[in-house]
Amino acid sequence: MFKALASLGLQSKRGNSGEGIGEAMMITWVMIPARGGSRGVPRKNVRLLAGFPLIVHTIRTALSVCDPKCVAVITDDDEIAAISCAEGVRVLREPPTTGRATLDEVALKVAHELEAAGADSEDIFLTLQPTCPFLSSARLVEALAAFEGGAGSVITVVDDRHLSWRPGADGEPIPAYEKRVNRQMLERRFRETGAIIGCRLKDLMEQGTRIVEPIRLIELPKEESLDIDDFADWAVAEHIASRRKVVIRADASETLGMGHVYRALALAQELARHEIVVATDISHPLGPKFLSQFPFEVRPVDGDDGFVELVQSLTPDLVILDQLDTTDVYVEAIKSATGSVVTFEDMGIGAEIADLVVSDLYENLSVPGHRQLTGMANAILAPSFETARQPAQFKNDVENVLVVFGGTDPSALTEKALEALAKLGFSGTVTVVLGPGVSRPISLGAYALKGEICSNVSYMPGIMQRADLAISSAGRTITELASLGIPVLCLCQNDKELTHTHASARFGVVNLGLGALVDTETIAAHMKRLMETPNLRQILRARALHESSARSNAAVMRRIKAKIGWKDD
């Protein structure tokens, strides 16, 4: 029935020449059954997935572990046969009518012909499905190890615990569980994936089935368990196959602030369908502490050298550096181990050799314009601002003042703003937002002010939308406030913030300069002017909304991908 078995060269595999496997060792045979017809996805075994015919993924997994002479594709189709031959494996042709046989029946016929061609009864016989393209070579190794441990059969499975039901004798539904609990608390149940079913040749020939006790289950991660049956499965396969590996570096400390890790989190969320690793310097504990709250892999590193080692071990498709000024030596070391390097707010020499520089706050004049994305339209904000489309309501009277000076407020500008409000005798509500890096005690009562002090804020837009006026430093908070149309009185935390182009009247901001050099009386005078001049606040509001209207995290990521040559996904 099957052709070409006699040419498999079994004697040379078991000869006494000292070459090959050796007579005392068993051979592993792999059968990949692949019919040309398919109802759910027409011609799916030859349909391109990630640039290759579907069956090629399984063939290459088999070849990563097994000898090509011992890997055979069983098919009734000329195109599948040609593709398989090109991959260097054996092709065993069967008539189209055989496609109606069960896999056990096909396997049994192949097993008998293998034995007639010289295969040993102790050899291992594995069936791999071409519709399971993400099976890893590690699972094949695990399967072979199970036979060495005494397994009669190996079967790949996936954890399939769910609240499920079955029909009773009278047709009424009966719960297939004892208690309604979270899925993770249910009794473990495994579903076969079909990716691997294996046994020894002798057991298959004696019992007529590949399921032989003792059975060993090989549990697969969800990704490897995918078995493509229809176009819904194919869509999942395309998602998995097109995932990339992205490493993001960002640190946080009292001097660095929290802005870099906030943006790292937003970037990770925007790229979440890919494999994300967020790296942060272990010598700055604020970073690991903050990032560990979120569902991304966080890898503490020992400074820049430790990060380079991490990148070299992961060889990612993209590295994003949110570290301010980088060196050329540092960026060059990273570029040697990755596909692309994108750096944020980088005025260092390293920016000149990065693939792309992104900065909404200022332009790096040493980097060509085609390798930069600048301006407020390219700001990355906390993900919650992507859905907060309703601007703050404008009121003629200022009833609520928001005081927010970033994640660490190293210049203690919060207290200076509260002193100014106290000088004015402000009788409205004051909302103070303290970042995770602010540990000093602050009390509104000490300034005879009423309102609330907020920390660990989970939804910042909700806090901001209540404000009629905000007092802030010149970081990314300015863009968050602008997106909601809130006029801002700005006090810069440091010299670098003085260079931020978005902290100006064009963007709805009255910038008083370096906060440490501005006295309380000056701050109070500007507050009074803004509070008593609603027309001015209306102009600032209109400018803020206009300048921020084209901005979104998704749009920024699309521009980044286009610049580095990624197809939009």
C-alpha positions as CSV (number, residue, x, y, z in Angstrom):
1,M,0.0,0.0,0.0
2,F,2.7,2.6,1.0
3,K,5.6,3.1,-1.2
4,A,9.3,3.8,-0.6
5,L,9.6,2.0,2.8
6,A,12.1,-0.4,1.5
7,S,14.4,2.5,0.7
8,L,14.7,3.8,4.2
9,G,18.1,2.3,4.7
10,L,17.5,0.7,8.1
11,Q,20.4,-1.7,7.9
12,S,22.9,1.2,7.6
13,K,21.3,2.8,10.6
14,R,21.9,-0.4,12.7
15,G,25.1,-1.6,11.1
16,N,28.3,-2.5,12.9
17,S,30.4,0.2,11.3
18,G,30.4,2.3,14.4
19,E,28.5,5.1,12.7
20,G,25.0,6.3,13.3
21,I,22.8,5.2,16.2
22,G,24.3,1.8,16.9
23,E,22.7,-1.6,17.1
24,A,21.9,-1.5,20.8
25,M,19.9,1.8,20.5
26,M,16.3,2.1,19.5
27,I,15.3,4.3,16.6
28,T,12.5,6.9,16.8
29,W,10.1,6.8,13.8
30,V,7.9,9.8,13.2
31,M,4.7,9.6,11.1
32,I,3.1,12.9,10.0
33,P,-0.3,12.2,8.4
34,A,-1.3,15.0,6.0
35,R,-4.3,14.8,3.7
36,G,-4.8,17.3,0.9
37,G,-8.5,17.8,1.7
38,S,-9.8,19.9,4.6
39,R,-13.3,21.3,5.2
40,G,-12.7,23.8,8.0
41,V,-9.7,25.5,6.3
42,P,-9.4,24.5,2.7
43,R,-6.0,23.1,1.8
44,K,-4.8,24.0,5.3
45,N,-1.7,21.8,5.3
46,V,-0.2,23.9,2.5
47,R,-1.6,27.2,3.6
48,L,1.1,29.7,4.5
49,L,1.5,30.4,8.2
50,A,4.3,32.9,9.0
51,G,5.6,32.5,5.5
52,F,5.7,28.7,5.4
53,P,3.2,25.9,4.6
54,L,1.5,24.8,7.7
55,I,3.0,21.3,7.5
56,V,6.6,22.6,7.4
57,H,6.4,23.8,11.0
58,T,5.7,20.2,12.3
59,I,8.3,18.7,9.9
60,R,11.0,21.1,11.2
61,T,10.1,20.3,14.8
62,A,10.5,16.6,14.1
63,L,13.9,17.2,12.3
64,S,15.2,19.1,15.3
65,V,15.2,15.9,17.2
66,C,15.0,13.0,14.8
67,D,17.0,11.7,11.8
68,P,15.5,12.8,8.5
69,K,15.5,9.2,7.3
70,C,13.1,8.3,10.1
71,V,10.6,11.1,9.5
72,A,7.9,10.2,7.0
73,V,4.9,12.3,5.8
74,I,1.9,10.1,4.9
75,T,-0.1,11.9,2.2
76,D,-2.4,11.5,-0.7
77,D,-1.5,14.9,-2.2
78,D,1.1,15.9,-4.7
79,E,1.7,19.4,-3.3
80,I,2.2,18.1,0.2
81,A,4.5,15.5,-1.1
82,A,6.6,18.1,-3.0
83,I,6.8,20.4,0.1
84,S,7.8,17.5,2.3
85,C,10.5,16.2,0.0
86,A,11.9,19.7,-0.2
87,E,12.3,19.6,3.6
88,G,14.4,16.5,3.3
89,V,12.0,13.9,4.9
90,R,10.5,10.7,3.5
91,V,7.2,10.8,1.7
92,L,4.9,7.7,1.8
93,R,2.1,8.0,-0.7
94,E,-1.4,6.6,0.0
95,P,-4.5,6.4,-2.2
96,P,-7.1,9.2,-1.6
97,T,-9.5,6.6,-0.3
98,T,-7.2,5.9,2.7
99,G,-8.1,9.3,4.1
100,R,-11.2,7.7,5.6
101,A,-9.2,5.3,7.7
102,T,-8.5,6.1,11.4
103,L,-5.0,7.2,12.4
104,D,-4.6,3.9,14.4
105,E,-5.4,2.0,11.2
106,V,-2.9,4.0,9.1
107,A,-0.3,3.8,11.9
108,L,-0.7,0.0,12.1
109,K,-0.1,-0.4,8.3
110,V,2.9,1.8,8.4
111,A,4.3,-0.1,11.4
112,H,4.0,-3.5,9.7
113,E,5.8,-2.2,6.6
114,L,8.5,-0.6,8.8
115,E,9.1,-4.0,10.5
116,A,9.2,-5.7,7.1
117,A,11.8,-3.1,6.0
118,G,14.0,-3.9,9.0
119,A,12.7,-1.7,11.9
120,D,13.1,-3.2,15.4
121,S,10.1,-4.0,17.5
122,E,11.5,-2.0,20.3
123,D,11.7,1.2,18.2
124,I,9.5,4.1,19.1
125,F,6.7,5.2,16.8
126,L,5.4,8.8,17.1
127,T,2.5,10.4,15.3
128,L,2.8,14.2,15.0
129,Q,-0.1,16.2,13.6
130,P,0.7,18.9,11.1
131,T,-2.2,21.0,12.4
132,C,-0.3,21.6,15.7
133,P,2.4,24.0,14.4
134,F,3.6,25.3,17.7
135,L,4.7,22.0,19.3
136,S,8.3,22.6,20.5
137,S,11.2,20.2,20.1
138,A,11.4,20.2,24.0
139,R,8.1,18.2,24.0
140,L,9.6,15.6,21.6
141,V,12.6,15.2,23.9
142,E,10.2,14.9,26.9
143,A,8.2,12.2,25.0
144,L,11.3,10.1,24.3
145,A,12.5,10.5,27.9
146,A,9.1,9.1,29.0
147,F,9.7,5.9,27.1
148,E,13.1,5.5,28.7
149,G,11.2,5.8,32.0
150,G,9.0,2.9,31.1
151,A,6.0,4.5,29.4
152,G,3.9,2.4,27.1
153,S,2.4,5.4,25.4
154,V,2.8,9.1,25.5
155,I,0.0,11.5,24.8
156,T,0.1,15.3,24.7
157,V,-2.7,17.0,26.7
158,V,-3.7,20.5,27.8
159,D,-5.3,21.5,31.1
160,D,-9.0,22.0,30.2
161,R,-10.7,22.7,33.5
162,H,-14.0,24.5,33.1
163,L,-17.4,24.5,34.6
164,S,-19.0,22.0,32.3
165,W,-22.3,20.1,31.9
166,R,-23.4,16.8,30.5
167,P,-26.8,15.4,29.5
168,G,-28.5,13.2,32.0
169,A,-30.5,10.0,31.2
170,D,-33.7,12.0,30.8
171,G,-31.9,14.6,28.6
172,E,-31.8,17.2,31.3
173,P,-28.4,18.9,31.9
174,I,-26.3,17.7,34.8
175,P,-23.3,19.7,36.1
176,A,-20.0,17.9,35.6
177,Y,-18.6,19.4,38.7
178,E,-19.2,19.2,42.4
179,K,-19.0,22.9,43.4
180,R,-19.1,26.2,41.4
181,V,-15.6,27.5,42.1
182,N,-13.0,29.4,40.1
183,R,-11.6,27.4,37.3
184,Q,-8.2,27.2,39.0
185,M,-9.8,25.4,41.9
186,L,-11.6,22.8,39.9
187,E,-10.2,19.2,39.7
188,R,-7.6,19.0,36.9
189,R,-9.0,17.6,33.6
190,F,-6.9,17.1,30.5
191,R,-7.9,17.2,26.9
192,E,-5.8,15.5,24.2
193,T,-4.2,17.9,21.8
194,G,-3.2,15.3,19.2
195,A,0.2,16.9,18.7
196,I,2.0,13.7,19.8
197,I,0.7,10.2,20.3
198,G,3.4,7.6,20.6
199,C,4.1,4.0,21.5
200,R,6.6,1.2,20.6
201,L,6.2,-0.6,17.3
202,K,5.7,-4.0,18.9
203,D,2.8,-2.8,21.1
204,L,1.2,-1.1,18.1
205,M,1.4,-4.2,16.0
206,E,0.3,-6.6,18.8
207,Q,-2.6,-4.4,20.2
208,G,-3.6,-2.5,17.1
209,T,-3.7,0.8,18.9
210,R,-1.2,3.5,19.9
211,I,-2.7,3.8,23.4
212,V,-0.8,1.3,25.5
213,E,-0.5,1.3,29.3
214,P,1.3,2.6,31.2
215,I,0.3,6.0,29.7
216,R,2.3,9.1,30.3
217,L,0.7,12.5,29.7
218,I,2.8,15.4,28.4
219,E,1.1,18.6,29.4
220,L,1.5,21.4,26.9
221,P,1.3,25.1,27.5
222,K,-1.8,26.6,25.8
223,E,0.2,28.0,22.9
224,E,1.6,24.6,22.0
225,S,-1.7,22.9,22.4
226,L,-3.4,24.7,19.5
227,D,-4.8,22.3,16.9
228,I,-6.0,24.1,13.8
229,D,-9.5,22.9,12.7
230,D,-11.2,26.1,11.4
231,F,-10.6,29.7,10.6
232,A,-11.0,30.8,14.2
233,D,-8.1,28.5,15.1
234,W,-6.2,29.9,12.1
235,A,-6.7,33.4,13.4
236,V,-5.2,32.3,16.7
237,A,-2.3,30.7,14.9
238,E,-1.6,33.8,13.0
239,H,-1.6,35.8,16.3
240,I,0.9,33.4,17.9
241,A,3.1,33.1,14.8
242,S,3.4,36.9,14.5
243,R,4.2,37.6,18.1
244,R,7.5,39.3,18.7
245,K,9.8,39.5,21.7
246,V,10.1,43.0,23.2
247,V,12.3,44.1,26.0
248,I,11.6,47.5,27.7
249,R,14.2,49.1,30.1
250,A,13.0,51.8,32.6
251,D,14.1,52.7,36.1
252,A,12.6,54.7,38.9
253,S,14.0,56.5,42.0
254,E,13.4,59.7,43.9
255,T,15.8,61.6,41.6
256,L,14.7,59.9,38.4
257,G,11.0,60.1,39.2
258,M,8.3,57.6,38.2
259,G,7.6,58.8,34.7
260,H,9.9,56.3,33.0
261,V,8.2,53.2,34.6
262,Y,4.8,54.7,34.0
263,R,5.5,55.0,30.3
264,A,7.1,51.5,30.3
265,L,3.8,50.1,31.7
266,A,1.8,52.0,29.0
267,L,4.1,50.7,26.3
268,A,3.9,47.2,27.6
269,Q,0.1,47.4,27.6
270,E,0.0,48.7,24.0
271,L,2.3,45.8,22.9
272,A,0.7,43.2,25.2
273,R,-0.1,40.7,22.5
274,H,3.7,40.3,22.0
275,E,6.1,38.6,24.5
276,I,7.0,41.4,26.9
277,V,9.9,41.7,29.3
278,V,10.3,44.8,31.4
279,A,13.8,45.3,32.8
280,T,14.6,47.7,35.7
281,D,17.7,48.4,37.7
282,I,17.8,46.5,40.9
283,S,19.7,49.3,42.7
284,H,16.6,51.5,42.3
285,P,14.0,49.5,44.2
286,L,11.1,51.8,43.3
287,G,11.0,50.4,39.8
288,P,10.7,46.7,40.6
289,K,8.3,47.4,43.4
290,F,6.0,49.4,41.2
291,L,6.2,47.2,38.1
292,S,5.7,43.9,40.0
293,Q,2.0,44.9,40.5
294,F,1.2,44.3,36.8
295,P,0.9,41.2,34.7
296,F,4.2,41.5,32.8
297,E,7.4,39.7,33.3
298,V,9.7,42.0,35.3
299,R,13.5,41.2,35.2
300,P,15.7,43.2,37.7
301,V,19.1,43.8,36.2
302,D,22.4,44.9,37.7
303,G,22.9,48.3,35.9
304,D,23.5,48.7,32.2
305,D,26.0,45.8,32.1
306,G,23.4,43.5,33.5
307,F,20.9,44.8,31.0
308,V,23.2,44.2,28.1
309,E,23.7,40.6,29.3
310,L,19.9,40.1,29.5
311,V,19.4,41.4,25.9
312,Q,22.2,39.1,24.6
313,S,20.5,36.1,26.3
314,L,17.0,36.9,25.0
315,T,17.9,38.3,21.5
316,P,14.6,40.2,21.2
317,D,13.1,41.7,18.1
318,L,12.9,45.1,19.7
319,V,14.5,46.9,22.7
320,I,12.9,50.1,24.0
321,L,15.2,52.2,26.2
322,D,13.4,54.8,28.5
323,Q,16.6,55.9,30.3
324,L,17.2,59.4,29.1
325,D,20.7,60.0,27.8
326,T,22.5,56.9,26.5
327,T,26.1,56.3,25.3
328,D,27.1,55.0,21.9
329,V,28.9,52.0,23.5
330,Y,25.8,51.0,25.4
331,V,23.4,51.3,22.4
332,E,25.9,49.5,20.1
333,A,26.1,46.6,22.5
334,I,22.3,46.3,22.5
335,K,22.0,46.7,18.8
336,S,24.3,43.7,18.2
337,A,21.8,41.4,19.9
338,T,18.4,42.8,18.8
339,G,16.5,43.7,15.7
340,S,15.7,47.4,16.5
341,V,16.5,49.9,19.3
342,V,14.0,52.6,20.1
343,T,15.0,55.2,22.7
344,F,12.9,57.7,24.6
345,E,13.8,61.3,25.6
346,D,17.4,60.6,24.7
347,M,19.9,63.5,24.3
348,G,23.0,61.3,24.6
349,I,25.3,60.1,21.8
350,G,23.6,56.7,21.9
351,A,20.5,58.4,20.3
352,E,22.5,59.0,17.2
353,I,22.9,55.3,16.4
354,A,19.5,54.2,17.7
355,D,17.0,53.2,15.1
356,L,14.4,55.7,16.4
357,V,14.2,58.4,19.0
358,V,10.8,59.3,20.5
359,S,10.4,62.4,22.6
360,D,7.2,64.4,23.0
361,L,9.1,66.9,25.3
362,Y,12.0,68.1,23.2
363,E,13.9,67.4,19.9
364,N,17.4,65.9,19.7
365,L,19.1,68.2,17.1
366,S,21.9,65.6,16.5
367,V,19.5,63.0,15.2
368,P,18.0,63.3,11.7
369,G,14.4,64.2,11.5
370,H,13.4,60.9,9.8
371,R,14.6,59.0,12.8
372,Q,12.7,61.0,15.4
373,L,9.1,61.3,16.6
374,T,8.6,64.5,18.5
375,G,5.8,66.7,19.9
376,M,2.7,66.2,22.1
377,A,1.1,64.0,19.3
378,N,3.8,61.4,20.1
379,A,3.3,61.3,23.9
380,I,2.6,57.9,25.6
381,L,0.2,58.3,28.5
382,A,-1.2,56.0,31.1
383,P,-3.6,53.5,29.4
384,S,-6.6,54.9,31.3
385,F,-6.3,58.2,29.4
386,E,-7.1,56.3,26.1
387,T,-10.7,55.8,27.2
388,A,-11.2,59.0,29.1
389,R,-12.6,61.0,26.2
390,Q,-14.8,63.4,28.2
391,P,-13.0,66.7,29.0
392,A,-13.4,68.2,32.4
393,Q,-16.4,70.5,32.6
394,F,-15.6,74.2,32.5
395,K,-16.9,76.4,35.3
396,N,-16.5,80.1,35.6
397,D,-15.6,79.8,39.3
398,V,-12.6,77.7,40.4
399,E,-14.1,75.2,42.9
400,N,-11.5,72.4,42.8
401,V,-7.7,72.8,42.5
402,L,-5.6,69.8,41.7
403,V,-2.0,69.7,43.1
404,V,0.1,67.0,41.4
405,F,3.9,66.9,41.2
406,G,4.8,63.5,39.8
407,G,5.8,60.3,41.3
408,T,8.5,61.6,43.7
409,D,8.3,65.4,43.9
410,P,12.0,65.8,44.9
411,S,11.8,69.6,45.1
412,A,8.9,69.5,47.6
413,L,6.8,71.7,45.3
414,T,3.6,70.2,46.7
415,E,4.1,72.0,49.9
416,K,5.0,75.2,48.2
417,A,1.7,75.1,46.2
418,L,-0.3,74.4,49.3
419,E,1.4,77.4,51.0
420,A,0.3,79.6,48.1
421,L,-3.2,78.4,48.3
422,A,-3.2,79.1,52.0
423,K,-2.0,82.7,51.3
424,L,-5.0,83.2,49.0
425,G,-7.3,81.8,51.6
426,F,-8.7,79.4,49.0
427,S,-12.0,78.1,50.3
428,G,-12.7,75.5,47.6
429,T,-11.6,71.8,47.5
430,V,-8.0,70.9,47.1
431,T,-7.0,67.5,45.8
432,V,-3.4,66.5,46.3
433,V,-2.0,63.5,44.4
434,L,1.1,61.9,45.9
435,G,3.2,59.5,43.8
436,P,4.6,56.2,45.2
437,G,8.0,57.8,45.7
438,V,6.6,60.5,48.2
439,S,7.0,59.2,51.7
440,R,7.0,62.4,53.7
441,P,3.8,63.3,55.6
442,I,1.6,66.0,54.1
443,S,-1.6,67.3,55.7
444,L,-4.1,69.8,54.3
445,G,-5.1,70.7,57.8
446,A,-1.6,72.2,58.4
447,Y,-2.5,74.8,55.7
448,A,-6.1,75.4,56.8
449,L,-7.3,73.9,53.5
450,K,-10.0,71.3,52.9
451,G,-10.1,68.5,50.4
452,E,-8.3,65.1,50.1
453,I,-4.8,63.7,49.7
454,C,-4.7,60.7,47.3
455,S,-2.0,58.1,46.9
456,N,-1.9,54.9,44.9
457,V,-4.5,56.3,42.5
458,S,-5.8,53.6,40.2
459,Y,-7.8,55.9,37.9
460,M,-6.1,59.3,37.4
461,P,-8.5,60.7,34.8
462,G,-11.3,60.5,37.3
463,I,-9.3,62.6,39.8
464,M,-8.3,65.1,37.1
465,Q,-11.8,65.5,35.6
466,R,-13.0,67.1,38.9
467,A,-10.4,69.9,38.6
468,D,-11.0,73.4,37.4
469,L,-7.3,74.3,37.7
470,A,-4.2,72.2,38.2
471,I,-0.7,73.0,39.6
472,S,1.9,70.6,38.3
473,S,5.5,70.1,37.3
474,A,6.5,69.9,33.6
475,G,6.5,66.2,33.1
476,R,4.0,64.0,31.2
477,T,1.3,65.0,33.7
478,I,1.0,68.2,31.5
479,T,-0.1,66.1,28.6
480,E,-2.5,64.1,30.7
481,L,-4.1,67.4,31.9
482,A,-4.1,68.8,28.4
483,S,-6.0,65.8,27.1
484,L,-8.8,66.7,29.5
485,G,-8.8,70.4,28.9
486,I,-7.5,71.5,32.3
487,P,-5.5,74.8,32.5
488,V,-2.2,74.3,34.3
489,L,0.0,76.5,36.4
490,C,3.5,74.9,36.1
491,L,6.5,74.8,38.4
492,C,9.5,72.9,36.9
493,Q,11.2,70.3,39.1
494,N,14.6,70.6,37.6
495,D,16.7,72.2,34.8
496,K,15.7,69.4,32.3
497,E,12.1,70.2,32.7
498,L,12.9,73.9,31.7
499,T,13.6,72.5,28.2
500,H,10.2,70.7,27.8
501,T,8.4,72.3,24.9
502,H,4.9,71.3,25.9
503,A,4.9,73.3,29.1
504,S,3.9,76.6,27.5
505,A,0.9,78.7,26.7
506,R,0.4,77.0,23.3
507,F,-0.6,73.8,25.3
508,G,-2.7,75.5,27.9
509,V,0.1,76.0,30.5
510,V,1.3,79.1,32.4
511,N,4.9,78.2,33.2
512,L,6.6,80.0,36.1
513,G,9.9,78.4,35.5
514,L,12.1,76.5,38.0
515,G,9.9,75.9,41.1
516,A,12.8,76.2,43.5
517,L,13.4,79.8,42.4
518,V,9.7,80.9,42.5
519,D,8.5,82.4,45.8
520,T,5.2,81.6,47.3
521,E,3.9,85.1,46.8
522,T,4.5,84.9,43.0
523,I,2.7,81.5,42.9
524,A,-0.2,82.9,44.8
525,A,-0.5,85.9,42.5
526,H,-0.6,83.8,39.4
527,M,-3.2,81.5,41.0
528,K,-5.3,84.5,41.9
529,R,-5.1,85.8,38.3
530,L,-6.2,82.5,36.8
531,M,-9.0,82.0,39.3
532,E,-10.4,85.5,38.7
533,T,-10.1,85.4,34.9
534,P,-12.3,82.7,33.4
535,N,-11.8,84.0,29.9
536,L,-8.1,83.2,30.2
537,R,-8.8,79.8,31.5
538,Q,-11.2,79.2,28.6
539,I,-8.4,80.1,26.1
540,L,-5.9,77.8,27.9
541,R,-8.5,75.0,27.9
542,A,-9.2,75.4,24.2
543,R,-5.5,75.3,23.3
544,A,-4.9,72.2,25.5
545,L,-7.7,70.3,23.8
546,H,-6.7,71.3,20.3
547,E,-3.0,70.4,20.8
548,S,-3.8,67.0,22.3
549,S,-6.7,66.0,20.1
550,A,-4.5,63.9,17.6
551,R,-2.7,62.0,20.3
552,S,-3.3,58.3,21.2
553,N,-1.0,55.5,22.4
554,A,-2.2,53.3,19.5
555,A,-1.3,56.0,17.0
556,V,2.1,56.5,18.5
557,M,2.8,52.8,18.3
558,R,1.7,52.6,14.7
559,R,4.2,55.4,13.9
560,I,7.0,53.6,15.8
561,K,6.3,50.3,14.0
562,A,6.3,52.0,10.6
563,K,9.6,53.7,11.4
564,I,11.3,50.5,12.4
565,G,9.8,48.4,9.6
566,W,7.2,46.4,11.5
567,K,4.0,45.6,9.7
568,D,1.1,47.1,11.6
569,D,-0.6,44.4,13.7
